[in-house]
Structure formats: structure tokens, C-alpha cells
Amino acid sequence: MLKMILSGHSKGDSTMFPLSRNFLKFAAHANPAFSLPTALVPTPQLKERNTVARQAKYRERLPQLGGGLFLTDGGLETTLIFREGWELPRFEAFVLLNDLIGRMVLRAYFDRYVLMAIEAGAGFILESPTWRANSDWGKKLGYGAEALQRINRAAIEMMLDIRYRHETSASPMVVSGCIGPRGDGYAPGALMRPDEACDYHRPQVLTFRDAGADLVSAFTMTNIGEAQGIALAAKAANMPCVISFTVETTGRLPAGESLAEAIKCVDDATDKGPAYYMINCAHPTHFDHVLNAGETWIKRLRGLRANSSRMSHAELDNAPELDIGDPLELGGQYADLRRRFPHINVLGGCCGTDHRHVDCISTACRGAAQAA
């Protein structure tokens, strides 16, 4: 494989090898004529296609709300850092959009998952690599408002191009603008009022809207106020939104609220503004005991992006190496949750997960559906 790639004769299957930072630099140094895999080369029609695509294909009718299995990716940042050797101390995956090598890595990462969804006959949510691309984190990395707007727009354009390349009638692909918390994803920190959070996150929401995203998704929400503010900003921009809360091992948000309370408060403040809710960055054993089929709020929960590790947030923060858990076990836990709550149909992973985990989740959940 290495000889084939260095000689410039790759067949264009970007999922056959990990495009690590060191590998790409070595390839370019070893052979100045090194050519990119076909699937990673920007096409001349990209600008024209994106002008049309910015009308947003699914904004008025999100296909995942109609049922059927929708996959999404795993832990982007932990994959880049621990599996591919990128130095991203603040989990700032968006910086890879700044150069060709970084964009190649991101395309290869998403292509692997997209092809998995197509093989499974599932839909796919293309979540932009912009979890850290907000004002506070941007400033720490030297990005001002204009630079962040450019990077957020570029992220959506990449997701649109991946959809253009791969989408099929059996595998609709929804483009989502990913929003992260203002502070740490494991701790609530200084809490914002809903109106403050609305003002803070509005620029990113508007950029995603104007770039052609179908919806915005706020991940690793640690408290109610920030989630309310993002939902209000999305509603004012006429953008569908998803709110994904993280929980501690107790099944409660880091700020102390229950999932039931958090979902009810956001719905009450926004007149049920979010299209649906998710849980992310927690192991299934941290929250399955608080999911009661008899409670009405459960119907608002449609997605899971769990961690592979059973560790708490504090333990993960202090762990010397990545805990990838057991992909087969995780797949079985997702299948059990799907049997209990068949309306939960958007499935992916978070910290520590990669394509192996999502493949096990897909296989287990499809097997459970066939057996039902």
C-alpha cells in the first residue's frame, strides 16, 4: 500500500489507510510527485455546487425525524490526537481546515463513516468539525471574529461537498453545524443567562445558516441556561437545532439538573424550539438508569453519542492514555437502548470512540431491529 501511494497510483479509497500528519509529510517528502487520493482532491465545480447547496437541502424537513437509522461519526478529536498523532491540546479540530494536509485528514475521517452508513443502508449526520470554533476558544488560538466566520463557513462547505460526493436515495446525508460550550465540556464553569448565551452563540448560528447547513447541533451542554440560549438563537435565525446534554455518572448534568428537568426547561423557554435532544460524552451506564419509558420527555430524546469509557469526566481528564472501552459491548448497550426506545435513531460516538465502535453500534442495532 505504501509503495502504491508514494508512486502516485492510489485508487482513491481514502478509507484504506489512516491519513496521519506524519504519514502525509513523509509521503510528500519521499516523492515530490505524490498525488492525493482522487476522493480528496478538491473539484473545480465546488464553488458553483456550494452556491446551490447553500439553499439547505433538508432544513424544512429533517429526514431523521421520519424514523430509520441515522449514523454519525465517533470521537473526532480523540481519534485525531490519539490515533493519528495530531497535537490539539484544546481539542481544536477546526484548525485542520487551514491547510491542504489538514483538509485531507478530515475528508478521509468522514469518508470512512459515510461509506459505512451507505453499506448499512442508513442515513448519516455530517457534523462539522467546529465544536471549539467559538469566540472564547478562538481567542485562545489567535482567531478573531472574521477568521472564525471563515473557518465555520469552510467547515460547512466541506460537509456539503462530502454529501455531494456520497449521498444516495437510501442514505440521506444531513449537514449539521456543530456548536460546543463556551467553557469546558466537562464542567459548567461560569453560567450564562439564556439571553447572554443567545448573544454569544448567535454569530456561529448565523454563519452556519448562511453557509447552507440543514441544522445546528449543540453538543456537551453542561447546564440549562446555555442550552436555552443556543435554542433561542437558532429559533430567531429560523434554523432547526438539536441540543445534546452531557451527564455525570449519576445521570445528572454537571450543573446538577436532571435530564428531565433540562429538557423541560429548554422546551418551556423556547416553545419546544429544538427538533430533538441527544445525550453525548457519557457512557450508557451513566444514564440508562434515568431513562424511563413512561415519562413524556423521553420522546424528545432521539440521539446518542456515548463515550467508550465507563470513566467519569474527572477520571477521563486525568487519564494518562485513551480508554477505548469495548466496541462490541458498546454496540450491545446501544442495541438494548434501541429495543427499549425505538424512536432513538441518531447514533454515533464521542470521546474514545472511532469507526470500530460505530460499526459495532450499527451492526448491533440493525441486528436487533431484524430480530424484533
Protein Blocks (a to p, Z undefined) as FASTA:
>chain_A
ZZmmmnopaghiaklpccdfklmmmmmmmmmklccdfklpccfklmmmmmmmmnopmlmo
cfklngpjddddddfklmmmmmnopacfkopaklmmmpmklmmmmmmmmmmmmmmmmmno
pacddddfkllmcfklmmmnopafklmmmmmmmmmmmmmmmmmmmocfklccdddddddd
fbdfkbgkjaddfklmmmmmmmmmmmmmmnopabdcdehiabfklmmmmmmmmmmnopac
dddddddfkopafkopafklmmmmmmmmnoombfbdcdehiafklmmmmpcfkbmklmmp
cbdcddfbfbdfklmmmpcbdcebjfklmmmmmmmmmmmmmmlmbdcddehiafklmmmm
mmmmmmmmmmZZ
